[in-house]
Amino acid sequence: MALAIGAWIGILGTHITGEALGWLRYAPGLSMSPFGGGRVSPSWVAWTMGAGGVIAALVLSMYGYIIHRWREREAQIKAANALIRRYVPAQLADRILSGEHREGDRHERRNLTVFFSDIQGFTETSDRLEAERLSDLLNEYLTEMSAIAAEHGGTIDKFVGDAIMIFFGAPEATDDRDHALRAVRMALAMQARMRDLNRAWYESGIQTPFRIRVGINTGTATVGNFGSTARMDYTAVGNHVNLAARLEARCAPGGILISHSTWGLVHDAIPCVGKGEIKVKGLHYPIKVYEVVMEG
């Protein structure tokens, strides 16, 4: 487009100059031209203007090409950034893209609130569905849960089949109470959304509803980059992470089970019911647990 405009300018300039400026040969006092023999030659002026048009065409063409490539590159970067956010936690992606997260940032000790969930009886449900239908349901479920996690500022660690791990307190942190409140409120929102999804799925012909179990615990964990030199994973590890997973396994379908440490941070804002003590693998002492009272 720019080249065409520039070429048009050059042709038009040559034509106008050659036809309309013939009087220059009679103009007194004009400087000598190497082509005019003592006077300014209209053809020389026309040639000069035409050359200027060609140069303008080249400049405009180059400018247009640079702008096109810049916009194309900008679109590629935008698409790449969106893709990065699909494979790593959004908060981590923002830090990487802004240059705040470096490969040398291996790991650190943080106080986290850790969330685990899975679908009760998922294997049995999957046996009753075609693979394509099961994939559609699972992707819809994970999409809905991810959106709720994003609304509450949770860092999605990973999906393992139908299981989800999310934590609060890294890479961005506020305070322990805020992390715990957001985690529990997120869990409540997920359970409420599951009721809506199950109604819609039942009406579409899915007889067995999905029911999720949730375990939440607050405590110190090691969080950061783990893996090989070729591939890294941003995750959290430690006994308190394991405890959240154990609580999820002991939770009743459709419920939310939290540890005493999480309960201590949220019970004044969120109703909970004590469920006694449980023994979990990996710990030599019993754990006090509480069930969050479901809204509605």
Protein Blocks (a to p, Z undefined) as FASTA:
>chain_A
ZZmmmmmmmmmmmmmmmmmmmmmmmpghiacdfklnopacfklmmmmmmmmmmmmmmmmm
mmmmmmmmmmmmmmmmmmmmmmmmmmpcfklmmmmmnopacfklmbdcddddddddddeh
klmmmmmpcfklmmmmmmmmmmmmmmmmmmnopacfbdehjaccddehiabdcbfklmmm
mmmmmmmmmmmmmmmmmmmmmmnopabacddddddddddddeddeddfkbccdddedjkl
mmmmmmmmmpcehiacddfklmmmmmmmmccddebjaddehiabdcdddddddeZZ
